[in-house]
């Protein structure tokens, strides 16, 4: 039951009738309550818990008891340790437990040899050093963002330093998350080096089981920069079968190497290299100041514009002075220009006003073909309004030139529209071959000099050599007509041979006997003054007989 003894007991005094004495200790098997009232200083001993209580004050009529455990312990509202030197608070065993409130260490050093359990906050005004010969672990079971936070909030010069002085392993400082991620974020630093990863003496390695994403929202052409700053530095990128992609949304992609080479797909493995696309508007430009080499293997096929249906394919410069070489090979190959089935227009040197066009200049064997095997259009050589020379088989070799040699119809015209100039057929030098004009077996009409306006001079075999000229044939009803106008027909020969044979001679004076070769030969004296000396008939070899003309 509650105690309600608030009066001090009295004892008989030696000099006075009575004096006040301290109350006797209360011995109980429970702790006092606020209803157990006594005089200030009353001692209450709980024998079950070995706890001593002392009444220290009243509050609103309630008794305030302060306890202390056996061995000098107790429950205290506040504890202040003042003065003294050395260790003034020693916990030999057990823990220091703060169930609520803060532990404030204003000055001095706090050294913990055991555990420190804090349910509230720890506020430190001076430097705070955690030093241990063993490992130091900061752990929490709180399931909240920022469960462990290292925060500096002192000013613009503040930093947070995580430092290892002697560690040499690759993981001397390690950020490890078992199932989550790791985020490094600089919120308010809008500078180019807001987050720095620096290895003063070594390298930086990044590896991941999934993708590695480096992105920047900076609206600048140098938003992400990989820089090997040393003069001998380089950047190497490897990829597996997933490939290596470099893409840009409506921006340019530049590859620059100074004086170094740029190699694309240069390793010795089979692959496809695609530059550009056939999407409308795509432009591919490859520029070089010295040389451009497109080289393949021994059986490589090169295609330029294979999928093009319209547009222009240009090879060579618009003001080029060098050479354009197609098919300069020592091997046997084909060079095909305009080889498709479409109605292709092939123009070679179609706009130049000078220079030369050469086809097959160095050939010693083989064939040069111009025109289609079933062509119905025109094949024009030298269709120019200027003065030019068109030469076919102009070399010194024994060329065989055939024109319309296989066709069975049509026409072959040489110089049809000419009004001046010369048309030569046959060699002007020491030709020993045959020149055939219309040697066919069919019925033909051969016209030479049949134009009706201009006066023609037609020479056949007029050279100063012993030519043999044959005109006409003697087969069947063959007919030869030689026509002349008022100037007549001139036979410039020593004699005329008629079948028989019979020769007709002309000369001045009496004929010599040696001229009479055949019986019936006729001699006409161009200087005779009488009727008996004008005509002579050979009556035998070497014998001339005169006969009298009528006048």
TAKAZI-V642985 format. One record per pair of residues at least 24 apart in sequence whose C-alpha atoms are under 10 Angstrom apart, sorted by the first residue. I is the first residue (numbers start at 1). J is the second residue. Records with the same first field share a line. If there is no record, write none. Layout:
I->J  J
This chain:
1->35  36
2->32  33  34  35  36  37
3->32  33  35  36  37  38
4->35  36  37  38  39
5->36  37  38  39  42
6->36  37  38  39  40  42
7->38  39  40
8->38  39  40  42
25->54
26->52  53
27->52
31->65  67
32->63  64  65  66  67
33->62  63  64  65
34->58  59  61  62  63  64  65
35->61  62  63  64
36->62  63  64  65
37->61  62  63  64  65
38->63
39->63
40->64  65
41->65
43->67
51->75
170->205
192->218  223
221->251  252
278->305  307  308
361->395
364->397
495->521  522  523
496->521  522
497->521
502->538
503->538
504->536  537
505->536
506->535
508->534
509->533  534
510->534  535  536  544  546
511->535  536  542  543  544
512->542  543  544
513->538  540  541  542  543  544
514->541  542  543  544
515->541  542  543  544
516->540  541  542  543  544
517->541  542  543  544
518->542  543
519->543  544
520->544
